[in-house]
């Protein structure tokens, strides 16, 4: 029998190098984990802005014109699914209502001179910990609010803690993980108003010099407020100032002067912003204020007749220009915010910024519910008359981009505050 020498390895036994390889891998693994911990992949967005590198601070500290850009195709798609997020208003839940074309979900806004990172819910939750955020305005404010809730829900569960009013016009959610409160206040004029109704007048009544106390009375408990108005000023209305009739908009049969709605919207904005500054600036608590600019509709034809928004792709650059009423509404908002920002610099803890979403929204005629504001509108065949919603946005949809920009502004503010410390 052939006996092997104890000093020679068996032909089939592993070499010393192979024996040591597993131990080397085990030794390298902790080093690799430490390397990843201190130097994560560059493309991963930071959850905590305090761990930004110097290079990233320069990028995030540089002003960015988010209005200048274009929509580009994005294979990643949205953060959330419209069939699983429980806070979407039924009329904007386009996927569950059977919208067959889903290409509208795969576009992202690319600014020309800077980057707009994908929304990171953990970063938002970290930056707004222990804060109360309020969305105040019309149904566009609610549309943006529900978009934000859906994106945040991918990281933390929102609990509905308050509900009041028909159509869920006043609601509050709480994120226990970060002690964040998010509320929505229905206030389509920001100022005191009486909405038209079947039981009352067939026009709205606005008191342009008196803030709507439904949200104004809660300012002491609000840390960040997002205002969004516009579309309700197009309706017939009578306006009051100093207790007297100021004029009206489209009020045939009434003995009032027709004055349109542009100056009235400006007055309403002035009253709201002045109230916020006086009440929050006086007590020294401070507040962050955002105004989302006018969001254009995309009706092709009359909205109350055969109007529809059948397009399935974004407009290309230069294909659709910002003009007419859309441009005028935005201009008023820009002018009022810029005027207020000058005074705000004198008040400690008050930050005011415009969420300029008019142009990027104008370029998305494909993002509205259209006929899918109702479930399966063509289940029984194509009808001659189908009502379309070409004002609000599908969720998920283009309105998610508004919250991407919102997060980037908040992140830059955080970096600027850190530099001052």
DAFENGI-V585243 format. One line per field, one symbol per residue. phi: phi as a letter, one per 40 degrees, with the letter a starting at -180 (. if undefined). psi: psi as a letter, one per 20 degrees, with the letter a starting at -180 (. if undefined). burial: # if it has 16 or more other C-alpha atoms within 10 Angstrom, else .. A space follows every 10 residues. Layout:
phi->???
psi->???
burial->???
This chain:
phi->.cbccccbcc dccccdcccc ddccccccdc ccccccccbc dccccccbcc bccccccccc ccdbccccia cbcbccgccb bccbccbccd cbcccccgcc cbcccbbbcb ccbabbcccb cccdcccbdg bbbbcbiccc ccdcdcccdc ccccbaccbc baaagcffcb abbbbccbfb bbbbbcacbg cdabccaccb ccacbbbcbb cccdbcccdd bbbabbcaai cccccdabbb afgbcciabf bcgbcbccbg bccccccccd cccccccccc cccgcgacbb bccdbccbcb hcccbbcabc cbbcccdgcb bcafcdcccc dccccccccc ccccccbcgb bbacccbccc cdcbcccccf cccbcfcbcb gcccbbcbbb bcbdbcidcd cdcccdcccc ccdccccccc c
psi->popqpiipqq hiqqrhghhi ghhgghhhgh ggghghghmr phippphoii jqrhghhggh ipqpniioar pqqohharhr piihpjjppg ijmhgijjph pjhiilqqpo qhjrqnqqpo hhgghghjpk qoppopbbih ghghghgggg ghiihqpppo ippqqqklho qpqpohhjlp ppqppomiih rpqoqqrhib qkrqppnijp qoihhhijhh jphppoqorf hiiiqpqpqq pkjqpharpm lpiqmqpoja ighghggggg gggggggghh hhijhrqppq oprpoqrlpn rphjekprmi qjqqqrpihp qorbhghggg ggggghghgh hghhhippjo ppqpnnjggh hhjmiijqhc ijiqpmikhk rpqhopqqok grqqprahhh hghgggghgg ghgggghhhh .
burial->.......... .......... .......... .......... ....#.#.#. ......#..# #..#.##.## #.....#### ##..#.##.. #########. ...####### #..#.##### #####.#### ########## ########## ####.#.#.. .........# #####..#.# ########## #####..... ..######## ##.###..#. .######### ###..##### .....##### #....#.#.# ##.####### ###.###.## #....##### #########. ..#...#### #..##..... .....#..## .###.##..# ...#.....# ########## ########## #######... .....##### ########## ########## ##.##..... .
